[in-house]
Amino acid sequence: MLKGGGAMFINKARSGDNNICGWNIATLRKAAGLSQNQLAGQLQLHGLDVDKNAIQRIEAGKRFVTDIELVYLADVLKVSYDTLLNREEISTDPIDK
């Protein structure tokens, strides 16, 4: 609890990463035979303004991913949102500090 009785929210994955999809994106990108630069190019062709550095940071868990980016990533990688998020393995248990 924060001072004044407010709740503290944590915007990080249990691993401490800024997203839960980065590892899956890297795995799917490699399986598709794409470099980070090629994936960024495909996303740009679909209308998403993203570069290789953004892909690198997403895959490393150092960058947050918006819902809009998830839509484009799912389309380009030809997978569902659930596959990107790997939702069946996400724990909803509170993070111990």
C-alpha positions as a Markdown table, in Angstrom:
| # | Residue | x | y | z |
|---|---|---|---|---|
| 1 | Met | 0.0 | 0.0 | 0.0 |
| 2 | Leu | 1.1 | 3.5 | -0.7 |
| 3 | Lys | 0.9 | 6.4 | 1.7 |
| 4 | Gly | -2.7 | 7.4 | 2.0 |
| 5 | Gly | -4.1 | 3.9 | 1.5 |
| 6 | Gly | -3.7 | 3.8 | -2.3 |
| 7 | Ala | -2.8 | 0.5 | -4.0 |
| 8 | Met | 0.5 | 0.1 | -5.8 |
| 9 | Phe | 0.3 | -1.1 | -9.4 |
| 10 | Ile | 3.2 | -2.9 | -11.1 |
| 11 | Asn | 3.4 | -2.6 | -14.8 |
| 12 | Lys | 6.0 | -5.3 | -15.4 |
| 13 | Ala | 5.9 | -9.0 | -16.1 |
| 14 | Arg | 6.8 | -11.4 | -13.3 |
| 15 | Ser | 10.2 | -11.6 | -14.9 |
| 16 | Gly | 10.7 | -7.9 | -14.5 |
| 17 | Asp | 10.4 | -7.3 | -18.3 |
| 18 | Asn | 8.3 | -4.5 | -19.7 |
| 19 | Asn | 6.3 | -7.0 | -21.8 |
| 20 | Ile | 5.3 | -10.6 | -21.9 |
| 21 | Cys | 5.3 | -11.1 | -25.6 |
| 22 | Gly | 9.0 | -10.3 | -26.5 |
| 23 | Trp | 10.3 | -13.8 | -26.2 |
| 24 | Asn | 7.4 | -15.2 | -28.3 |
| 25 | Ile | 8.0 | -12.5 | -31.0 |
| 26 | Ala | 11.7 | -13.4 | -31.2 |
| 27 | Thr | 10.9 | -17.1 | -31.4 |
| 28 | Leu | 8.2 | -16.6 | -34.1 |
| 29 | Arg | 10.4 | -14.1 | -36.1 |
| 30 | Lys | 13.3 | -16.6 | -36.2 |
| 31 | Ala | 10.9 | -19.5 | -37.1 |
| 32 | Ala | 9.7 | -17.3 | -40.0 |
| 33 | Gly | 13.3 | -16.8 | -41.1 |
| 34 | Leu | 13.2 | -13.0 | -40.6 |
| 35 | Ser | 15.8 | -10.7 | -39.2 |
| 36 | Gln | 14.8 | -8.0 | -36.8 |
| 37 | Asn | 15.3 | -5.5 | -39.7 |
| 38 | Gln | 13.1 | -7.6 | -42.0 |
| 39 | Leu | 10.3 | -7.8 | -39.4 |
| 40 | Ala | 10.4 | -4.1 | -38.9 |
| 41 | Gly | 10.2 | -3.6 | -42.7 |
| 42 | Gln | 7.2 | -5.9 | -42.9 |
| 43 | Leu | 5.5 | -4.0 | -40.1 |
| 44 | Gln | 6.3 | -0.7 | -41.9 |
| 45 | Leu | 4.7 | -2.1 | -45.1 |
| 46 | His | 1.6 | -2.8 | -43.1 |
| 47 | Gly | 1.5 | 0.8 | -41.8 |
| 48 | Leu | 3.2 | 0.5 | -38.4 |
| 49 | Asp | 6.1 | 3.0 | -37.8 |
| 50 | Val | 8.7 | 0.8 | -36.1 |
| 51 | Asp | 12.4 | 0.2 | -36.7 |
| 52 | Lys | 14.9 | -2.6 | -35.9 |
| 53 | Asn | 15.9 | -1.0 | -32.6 |
| 54 | Ala | 12.2 | -1.1 | -31.5 |
| 55 | Ile | 12.0 | -4.8 | -32.4 |
| 56 | Gln | 15.3 | -5.5 | -30.5 |
| 57 | Arg | 14.0 | -3.7 | -27.4 |
| 58 | Ile | 10.6 | -5.5 | -27.6 |
| 59 | Glu | 12.3 | -8.9 | -27.9 |
| 60 | Ala | 14.6 | -8.1 | -25.0 |
| 61 | Gly | 11.6 | -7.1 | -22.8 |
| 62 | Lys | 12.9 | -3.5 | -22.5 |
| 63 | Arg | 10.1 | -1.8 | -24.3 |
| 64 | Phe | 6.3 | -1.8 | -23.6 |
| 65 | Val | 4.2 | -3.0 | -26.5 |
| 66 | Thr | 0.9 | -1.3 | -27.3 |
| 67 | Asp | -2.3 | -3.1 | -28.3 |
| 68 | Ile | -2.0 | -1.5 | -31.8 |
| 69 | Glu | 1.5 | -3.0 | -32.1 |
| 70 | Leu | 0.2 | -6.4 | -31.0 |
| 71 | Val | -2.4 | -6.3 | -33.8 |
| 72 | Tyr | 0.2 | -5.6 | -36.5 |
| 73 | Leu | 2.7 | -8.1 | -35.0 |
| 74 | Ala | 0.0 | -10.8 | -35.0 |
| 75 | Asp | -1.0 | -10.0 | -38.6 |
| 76 | Val | 2.6 | -10.0 | -39.9 |
| 77 | Leu | 3.6 | -13.1 | -38.0 |
| 78 | Lys | 0.3 | -14.8 | -38.9 |
| 79 | Val | -0.5 | -15.8 | -35.3 |
| 80 | Ser | -3.2 | -15.0 | -32.8 |
| 81 | Tyr | -2.9 | -12.5 | -30.0 |
| 82 | Asp | -3.0 | -15.4 | -27.5 |
| 83 | Thr | 0.0 | -16.9 | -29.2 |
| 84 | Leu | 1.9 | -13.6 | -28.9 |
| 85 | Leu | 0.9 | -13.2 | -25.3 |
| 86 | Asn | 1.1 | -16.9 | -24.4 |
| 87 | Arg | -1.9 | -16.3 | -22.2 |
| 88 | Glu | -2.3 | -19.9 | -21.1 |
| 89 | Glu | 1.0 | -19.7 | -19.2 |
| 90 | Ile | 0.5 | -16.3 | -17.6 |
| 91 | Ser | 0.1 | -16.3 | -13.8 |
| 92 | Thr | -2.4 | -13.9 | -12.3 |
| 93 | Asp | -0.9 | -14.5 | -8.8 |
| 94 | Pro | 0.3 | -11.4 | -7.1 |
| 95 | Ile | 4.0 | -10.6 | -7.5 |
| 96 | Asp | 5.9 | -11.1 | -4.2 |
| 97 | Lys | 8.2 | -8.2 | -3.3 |
